[in-house]
Amino acid sequence: MGYYWDNQMNAGSWWPFMGFVMVIFFVALIVGIVSLLRYREHAHHPNAPVTTRTSSAVAILQERFARGEINEDEYRTRLKLLRETHPE
Protein backbone atom coordinates (compact mmCIF):
# COMPACT_ATOMS: atom_id res chain seq x y z
CA MET A 1 0.00 0.00 0.00
CA GLY A 2 1.42 3.41 -0.98
CA TYR A 3 1.51 6.58 0.97
CA TYR A 4 -0.41 9.76 0.09
CA TRP A 5 2.61 11.47 -1.52
CA ASP A 6 3.65 8.57 -3.74
CA ASN A 7 2.22 9.89 -7.01
CA GLN A 8 2.35 13.59 -6.21
CA MET A 9 5.03 16.20 -6.06
CA ASN A 10 7.03 16.16 -2.87
CA ALA A 11 6.04 18.95 -0.47
CA GLY A 12 9.70 19.86 0.03
CA SER A 13 10.11 20.89 -3.60
CA TRP A 14 7.67 23.80 -3.16
CA TRP A 15 9.87 25.66 -0.63
CA PRO A 16 12.04 27.53 -3.18
CA PHE A 17 8.94 28.69 -5.06
CA MET A 18 7.16 29.78 -1.88
CA GLY A 19 10.27 31.65 -0.75
CA PHE A 20 10.49 33.45 -4.09
CA VAL A 21 6.81 34.44 -3.95
CA MET A 22 7.22 35.68 -0.38
CA VAL A 23 10.20 37.86 -1.36
CA ILE A 24 8.26 39.32 -4.31
CA PHE A 25 5.27 40.01 -2.04
CA PHE A 26 7.32 41.86 0.57
CA VAL A 27 9.22 43.88 -2.04
CA ALA A 28 5.92 44.93 -3.63
CA LEU A 29 4.52 45.80 -0.20
CA ILE A 30 7.53 47.95 0.71
CA VAL A 31 7.52 49.72 -2.67
CA GLY A 32 3.79 50.41 -2.28
CA ILE A 33 4.20 51.87 1.21
CA VAL A 34 7.15 54.05 0.18
CA SER A 35 5.24 55.27 -2.89
CA LEU A 36 2.20 56.13 -0.80
CA LEU A 37 4.28 58.04 1.74
CA ARG A 38 6.10 59.98 -0.98
CA TYR A 39 2.81 60.82 -2.70
CA ARG A 40 1.25 62.05 0.54
CA GLU A 41 4.32 64.12 1.40
CA HIS A 42 4.40 65.70 -2.04
CA ALA A 43 0.64 66.32 -2.21
CA HIS A 44 0.45 67.99 1.20
CA HIS A 45 3.73 69.86 1.21
CA PRO A 46 2.99 73.43 2.37
CA ASN A 47 5.89 75.01 0.46
CA ALA A 48 5.04 73.48 -2.89
CA PRO A 49 5.24 76.11 -5.63
CA VAL A 50 1.95 77.24 -7.04
CA THR A 51 1.94 77.23 -10.82
CA THR A 52 -0.47 79.09 -13.01
CA ARG A 53 -1.33 78.49 -16.64
CA THR A 54 0.73 81.49 -17.72
CA SER A 55 3.82 80.53 -15.77
CA SER A 56 3.68 76.97 -17.07
CA ALA A 57 3.19 78.23 -20.63
CA VAL A 58 6.16 80.57 -20.26
CA ALA A 59 8.21 77.71 -18.83
CA ILE A 60 7.35 75.51 -21.81
CA LEU A 61 8.23 78.35 -24.17
CA GLN A 62 11.58 78.83 -22.40
CA GLU A 63 12.33 75.13 -22.63
CA ARG A 64 11.57 75.06 -26.35
CA PHE A 65 13.84 78.05 -26.89
CA ALA A 66 16.61 76.44 -24.83
CA ARG A 67 16.36 73.22 -26.84
CA GLY A 68 16.58 75.18 -30.09
CA GLU A 69 13.12 74.26 -31.33
CA ILE A 70 12.26 77.94 -31.90
CA ASN A 71 14.46 80.91 -32.73
CA GLU A 72 14.79 84.15 -30.76
CA ASP A 73 12.30 86.12 -32.86
CA GLU A 74 9.63 83.46 -32.48
CA TYR A 75 10.37 83.20 -28.74
CA ARG A 76 9.97 86.96 -28.21
CA THR A 77 6.79 87.09 -30.33
CA ARG A 78 5.15 84.24 -28.44
CA LEU A 79 6.28 85.56 -25.05
CA LYS A 80 4.78 88.97 -25.87
CA LEU A 81 1.53 87.31 -26.94
CA LEU A 82 1.38 85.27 -23.72
CA ARG A 83 1.93 88.34 -21.59
CA GLU A 84 -0.74 90.32 -23.47
CA THR A 85 -3.40 87.62 -23.28
CA HIS A 86 -2.64 86.46 -19.72
CA PRO A 87 -1.33 89.35 -17.62
CA GLU A 88 -0.16 88.17 -14.19
Contacts in CASP RR format, 6 or more apart in sequence:
PFRMAT RR
TARGET T0000
AUTHOR 0000-0000-0000
METHOD contacts of the structure
MODEL  1
MGYYWDNQMNAGSWWPFMGFVMVIFFVALIVGIVSLLRYREHAHHPNAPV
TTRTSSAVAILQERFARGEINEDEYRTRLKLLRETHPE
5 11 0 8 1.000
42 48 0 8 1.000
52 88 0 8 1.000
53 86 0 8 1.000
54 82 0 8 1.000
54 83 0 8 1.000
54 86 0 8 1.000
54 88 0 8 1.000
55 88 0 8 1.000
57 82 0 8 1.000
57 86 0 8 1.000
58 79 0 8 1.000
58 82 0 8 1.000
61 70 0 8 1.000
61 75 0 8 1.000
61 78 0 8 1.000
61 79 0 8 1.000
61 82 0 8 1.000
64 70 0 8 1.000
64 75 0 8 1.000
65 72 0 8 1.000
65 75 0 8 1.000
70 78 0 8 1.000
END
